[in-house]
Amino acid sequence: QISNSGRNFVVVNNTEEFGTGLVGSLTRDPIVFATTGSRYAFSSIDGSNRNFLTIVDGKNVLPAGFSPIGDTLDFSDDGSRYAMMMNVAGRNDSGGLLIDGTLNNDLSPGLFGGTNWMNPTRNLYFKWSSHGKYLARMGRRADNSGGLFINERLAYPTTLQVMYPTFTPDGEHLFWLATVRATDRPQLDYMVYSDGAEIVRLRGDPFQGIK
């Protein structure tokens, strides 16, 4: 990022130059790179002039009338896919999820749980598998059915909290931790799931995000 005569710019490889507003983040580097490959992305906000950008590989992919939630922009590890949450410009209403440049607002977005002092910077809106084949997120349909969705399929119906979604390194299996109702007491238990199968029930500390 550079500035010149009071204007802000992002320069890439000394060849591409983008005039920007605010390119910043409180939780991470605002310029995002895929773990492998050469893809990059960033978002710019100039709320006073209603100028918003989301640049992916040199191209603005943000639909008109929306503002980016830039801290949510993430690539899959192999760089094949990207996604980002948006708001309706000038409002706090959710605009849906931008997936590879295409707006998806079929679900009312939800959040994964699990943010704490040990784990403050996680993207709570969605989780990519390493190869980009699967996108896990919390949401709710118009008929009020909801829970954990994988590629728009309701994989785990729940009205309670789901935390720490974790794909295996090959991207083929998903673990998560969920709060579940106990059968013998009013307090909630924690259940570890693997691909939807119950693995272990916990009655105390829910790992606190420790791998």
Contacts in CASP RR format, 6 or more apart in sequence:
PFRMAT RR
TARGET T0000
AUTHOR 0000-0000-0000
METHOD contacts of the structure
MODEL  1
QISNSGRNFVVVNNTEEFGTGLVGSLTRDPIVFATTGSRYAFSSIDGSNR
NFLTIVDGKNVLPAGFSPIGDTLDFSDDGSRYAMMMNVAGRNDSGGLLID
GTLNNDLSPGLFGGTNWMNPTRNLYFKWSSHGKYLARMGRRADNSGGLFI
NERLAYPTTLQVMYPTFTPDGEHLFWLATVRATDRPQLDYMVYSDGAEIV
RLRGDPFQGIK
1 8 0 8 1.000
1 9 0 8 1.000
1 10 0 8 1.000
1 11 0 8 1.000
1 20 0 8 1.000
1 23 0 8 1.000
1 31 0 8 1.000
2 8 0 8 1.000
2 9 0 8 1.000
2 10 0 8 1.000
2 11 0 8 1.000
3 9 0 8 1.000
7 19 0 8 1.000
8 19 0 8 1.000
8 20 0 8 1.000
8 21 0 8 1.000
8 22 0 8 1.000
8 23 0 8 1.000
9 17 0 8 1.000
9 18 0 8 1.000
9 19 0 8 1.000
9 20 0 8 1.000
10 17 0 8 1.000
10 18 0 8 1.000
10 19 0 8 1.000
10 20 0 8 1.000
10 23 0 8 1.000
10 31 0 8 1.000
10 42 0 8 1.000
10 44 0 8 1.000
10 55 0 8 1.000
11 17 0 8 1.000
11 18 0 8 1.000
12 18 0 8 1.000
12 40 0 8 1.000
12 58 0 8 1.000
16 58 0 8 1.000
18 44 0 8 1.000
18 53 0 8 1.000
18 55 0 8 1.000
18 58 0 8 1.000
19 44 0 8 1.000
20 42 0 8 1.000
20 44 0 8 1.000
20 46 0 8 1.000
20 53 0 8 1.000
21 44 0 8 1.000
21 45 0 8 1.000
21 46 0 8 1.000
21 51 0 8 1.000
22 44 0 8 1.000
22 45 0 8 1.000
22 46 0 8 1.000
23 30 0 8 1.000
23 31 0 8 1.000
23 42 0 8 1.000
23 43 0 8 1.000
23 44 0 8 1.000
24 30 0 8 1.000
25 70 0 8 1.000
25 71 0 8 1.000
26 71 0 8 1.000
27 71 0 8 1.000
27 120 0 8 1.000
27 121 0 8 1.000
28 71 0 8 1.000
28 121 0 8 1.000
30 42 0 8 1.000
30 43 0 8 1.000
30 70 0 8 1.000
30 71 0 8 1.000
31 40 0 8 1.000
31 41 0 8 1.000
31 42 0 8 1.000
32 40 0 8 1.000
32 41 0 8 1.000
32 42 0 8 1.000
32 73 0 8 1.000
32 74 0 8 1.000
32 75 0 8 1.000
33 39 0 8 1.000
33 40 0 8 1.000
33 75 0 8 1.000
34 40 0 8 1.000
34 75 0 8 1.000
34 76 0 8 1.000
34 77 0 8 1.000
34 78 0 8 1.000
34 79 0 8 1.000
34 82 0 8 1.000
35 75 0 8 1.000
35 77 0 8 1.000
35 78 0 8 1.000
35 79 0 8 1.000
36 77 0 8 1.000
36 78 0 8 1.000
36 79 0 8 1.000
37 78 0 8 1.000
37 79 0 8 1.000
39 56 0 8 1.000
39 57 0 8 1.000
39 75 0 8 1.000
39 79 0 8 1.000
39 82 0 8 1.000
40 56 0 8 1.000
40 57 0 8 1.000
41 54 0 8 1.000
41 55 0 8 1.000
41 56 0 8 1.000
41 57 0 8 1.000
41 73 0 8 1.000
41 75 0 8 1.000
41 82 0 8 1.000
42 54 0 8 1.000
42 55 0 8 1.000
42 73 0 8 1.000
43 52 0 8 1.000
43 53 0 8 1.000
43 54 0 8 1.000
43 55 0 8 1.000
43 62 0 8 1.000
43 68 0 8 1.000
43 70 0 8 1.000
43 73 0 8 1.000
43 84 0 8 1.000
44 51 0 8 1.000
44 52 0 8 1.000
44 53 0 8 1.000
44 54 0 8 1.000
44 55 0 8 1.000
45 52 0 8 1.000
45 67 0 8 1.000
45 68 0 8 1.000
46 52 0 8 1.000
47 67 0 8 1.000
47 90 0 8 1.000
50 89 0 8 1.000
50 90 0 8 1.000
52 62 0 8 1.000
52 65 0 8 1.000
52 66 0 8 1.000
52 67 0 8 1.000
52 68 0 8 1.000
52 89 0 8 1.000
53 60 0 8 1.000
53 62 0 8 1.000
53 68 0 8 1.000
54 60 0 8 1.000
54 61 0 8 1.000
54 62 0 8 1.000
54 68 0 8 1.000
54 70 0 8 1.000
54 73 0 8 1.000
54 84 0 8 1.000
54 98 0 8 1.000
55 61 0 8 1.000
56 82 0 8 1.000
56 101 0 8 1.000
61 98 0 8 1.000
61 101 0 8 1.000
62 68 0 8 1.000
62 86 0 8 1.000
62 98 0 8 1.000
63 86 0 8 1.000
63 98 0 8 1.000
63 103 0 8 1.000
65 88 0 8 1.000
65 89 0 8 1.000
66 86 0 8 1.000
66 87 0 8 1.000
66 88 0 8 1.000
66 89 0 8 1.000
66 95 0 8 1.000
66 98 0 8 1.000
66 103 0 8 1.000
67 86 0 8 1.000
67 87 0 8 1.000
67 88 0 8 1.000
67 89 0 8 1.000
67 90 0 8 1.000
68 84 0 8 1.000
68 86 0 8 1.000
68 87 0 8 1.000
69 84 0 8 1.000
69 85 0 8 1.000
69 86 0 8 1.000
69 87 0 8 1.000
69 125 0 8 1.000
70 84 0 8 1.000
70 85 0 8 1.000
71 123 0 8 1.000
72 83 0 8 1.000
72 84 0 8 1.000
72 85 0 8 1.000
72 123 0 8 1.000
72 125 0 8 1.000
72 126 0 8 1.000
73 82 0 8 1.000
73 83 0 8 1.000
73 84 0 8 1.000
74 82 0 8 1.000
74 83 0 8 1.000
74 84 0 8 1.000
74 123 0 8 1.000
74 126 0 8 1.000
74 128 0 8 1.000
75 81 0 8 1.000
75 82 0 8 1.000
75 128 0 8 1.000
76 82 0 8 1.000
76 128 0 8 1.000
76 129 0 8 1.000
76 130 0 8 1.000
76 131 0 8 1.000
76 132 0 8 1.000
77 128 0 8 1.000
77 130 0 8 1.000
77 131 0 8 1.000
77 132 0 8 1.000
78 130 0 8 1.000
78 131 0 8 1.000
78 132 0 8 1.000
79 132 0 8 1.000
80 131 0 8 1.000
80 132 0 8 1.000
81 99 0 8 1.000
81 100 0 8 1.000
81 128 0 8 1.000
81 132 0 8 1.000
81 135 0 8 1.000
82 99 0 8 1.000
82 100 0 8 1.000
82 101 0 8 1.000
83 97 0 8 1.000
83 98 0 8 1.000
83 99 0 8 1.000
83 100 0 8 1.000
83 126 0 8 1.000
83 128 0 8 1.000
83 135 0 8 1.000
84 97 0 8 1.000
84 98 0 8 1.000
85 94 0 8 1.000
85 95 0 8 1.000
85 96 0 8 1.000
85 97 0 8 1.000
85 98 0 8 1.000
85 109 0 8 1.000
85 125 0 8 1.000
85 126 0 8 1.000
86 94 0 8 1.000
86 95 0 8 1.000
86 96 0 8 1.000
86 97 0 8 1.000
86 98 0 8 1.000
86 103 0 8 1.000
87 93 0 8 1.000
87 94 0 8 1.000
87 95 0 8 1.000
88 94 0 8 1.000
88 95 0 8 1.000
94 105 0 8 1.000
94 108 0 8 1.000
94 109 0 8 1.000
95 103 0 8 1.000
95 105 0 8 1.000
96 103 0 8 1.000
96 104 0 8 1.000
96 105 0 8 1.000
96 109 0 8 1.000
97 103 0 8 1.000
97 104 0 8 1.000
97 105 0 8 1.000
97 107 0 8 1.000
97 109 0 8 1.000
97 125 0 8 1.000
97 126 0 8 1.000
97 137 0 8 1.000
98 104 0 8 1.000
99 135 0 8 1.000
106 141 0 8 1.000
106 152 0 8 1.000
107 137 0 8 1.000
107 139 0 8 1.000
107 140 0 8 1.000
107 141 0 8 1.000
107 149 0 8 1.000
107 152 0 8 1.000
108 139 0 8 1.000
108 140 0 8 1.000
108 141 0 8 1.000
109 125 0 8 1.000
109 137 0 8 1.000
109 138 0 8 1.000
109 139 0 8 1.000
110 125 0 8 1.000
110 137 0 8 1.000
110 138 0 8 1.000
110 139 0 8 1.000
110 140 0 8 1.000
111 124 0 8 1.000
111 125 0 8 1.000
111 138 0 8 1.000
112 122 0 8 1.000
112 124 0 8 1.000
112 125 0 8 1.000
112 127 0 8 1.000
112 137 0 8 1.000
112 138 0 8 1.000
112 162 0 8 1.000
112 163 0 8 1.000
112 164 0 8 1.000
112 165 0 8 1.000
113 124 0 8 1.000
113 161 0 8 1.000
113 162 0 8 1.000
113 163 0 8 1.000
113 164 0 8 1.000
114 122 0 8 1.000
114 124 0 8 1.000
114 163 0 8 1.000
114 164 0 8 1.000
114 209 0 8 1.000
115 122 0 8 1.000
115 124 0 8 1.000
116 208 0 8 1.000
116 209 0 8 1.000
118 208 0 8 1.000
118 209 0 8 1.000
118 210 0 8 1.000
119 208 0 8 1.000
119 209 0 8 1.000
125 137 0 8 1.000
126 135 0 8 1.000
126 136 0 8 1.000
126 137 0 8 1.000
127 135 0 8 1.000
127 136 0 8 1.000
127 137 0 8 1.000
127 165 0 8 1.000
127 166 0 8 1.000
127 167 0 8 1.000
128 134 0 8 1.000
128 135 0 8 1.000
128 167 0 8 1.000
129 135 0 8 1.000
129 136 0 8 1.000
129 167 0 8 1.000
129 171 0 8 1.000
129 172 0 8 1.000
129 174 0 8 1.000
130 167 0 8 1.000
130 169 0 8 1.000
130 170 0 8 1.000
130 171 0 8 1.000
131 170 0 8 1.000
131 171 0 8 1.000
133 171 0 8 1.000
134 150 0 8 1.000
134 151 0 8 1.000
134 167 0 8 1.000
134 171 0 8 1.000
134 174 0 8 1.000
135 150 0 8 1.000
135 151 0 8 1.000
136 148 0 8 1.000
136 149 0 8 1.000
136 150 0 8 1.000
136 155 0 8 1.000
136 165 0 8 1.000
136 167 0 8 1.000
136 174 0 8 1.000
136 176 0 8 1.000
137 148 0 8 1.000
137 149 0 8 1.000
138 146 0 8 1.000
138 147 0 8 1.000
138 148 0 8 1.000
138 149 0 8 1.000
138 162 0 8 1.000
139 146 0 8 1.000
139 147 0 8 1.000
139 149 0 8 1.000
140 146 0 8 1.000
140 147 0 8 1.000
141 154 0 8 1.000
145 154 0 8 1.000
145 157 0 8 1.000
146 154 0 8 1.000
146 157 0 8 1.000
146 158 0 8 1.000
146 159 0 8 1.000
147 154 0 8 1.000
147 156 0 8 1.000
147 157 0 8 1.000
147 158 0 8 1.000
147 159 0 8 1.000
147 162 0 8 1.000
148 154 0 8 1.000
148 155 0 8 1.000
148 156 0 8 1.000
148 158 0 8 1.000
148 162 0 8 1.000
148 165 0 8 1.000
148 176 0 8 1.000
149 155 0 8 1.000
150 174 0 8 1.000
155 196 0 8 1.000
156 162 0 8 1.000
156 176 0 8 1.000
156 178 0 8 1.000
156 193 0 8 1.000
156 196 0 8 1.000
158 178 0 8 1.000
160 178 0 8 1.000
160 179 0 8 1.000
160 180 0 8 1.000
160 181 0 8 1.000
160 188 0 8 1.000
161 178 0 8 1.000
161 179 0 8 1.000
162 176 0 8 1.000
162 177 0 8 1.000
162 178 0 8 1.000
163 176 0 8 1.000
163 177 0 8 1.000
163 178 0 8 1.000
163 179 0 8 1.000
163 206 0 8 1.000
163 209 0 8 1.000
164 175 0 8 1.000
164 176 0 8 1.000
164 177 0 8 1.000
164 207 0 8 1.000
164 209 0 8 1.000
165 174 0 8 1.000
165 175 0 8 1.000
165 176 0 8 1.000
166 174 0 8 1.000
166 175 0 8 1.000
166 176 0 8 1.000
167 173 0 8 1.000
167 174 0 8 1.000
167 175 0 8 1.000
168 174 0 8 1.000
168 175 0 8 1.000
173 194 0 8 1.000
173 195 0 8 1.000
174 194 0 8 1.000
174 195 0 8 1.000
175 192 0 8 1.000
175 193 0 8 1.000
175 194 0 8 1.000
175 199 0 8 1.000
176 192 0 8 1.000
176 193 0 8 1.000
177 190 0 8 1.000
177 191 0 8 1.000
177 192 0 8 1.000
177 193 0 8 1.000
177 206 0 8 1.000
177 207 0 8 1.000
178 190 0 8 1.000
178 191 0 8 1.000
178 193 0 8 1.000
179 188 0 8 1.000
179 189 0 8 1.000
179 190 0 8 1.000
179 191 0 8 1.000
180 188 0 8 1.000
180 189 0 8 1.000
180 190 0 8 1.000
180 191 0 8 1.000
180 201 0 8 1.000
181 188 0 8 1.000
181 189 0 8 1.000
182 188 0 8 1.000
182 189 0 8 1.000
182 203 0 8 1.000
187 203 0 8 1.000
189 201 0 8 1.000
189 202 0 8 1.000
189 203 0 8 1.000
190 201 0 8 1.000
190 202 0 8 1.000
190 203 0 8 1.000
190 204 0 8 1.000
190 206 0 8 1.000
191 198 0 8 1.000
191 199 0 8 1.000
191 200 0 8 1.000
191 201 0 8 1.000
191 202 0 8 1.000
192 198 0 8 1.000
192 199 0 8 1.000
192 200 0 8 1.000
192 201 0 8 1.000
192 202 0 8 1.000
193 199 0 8 1.000
END
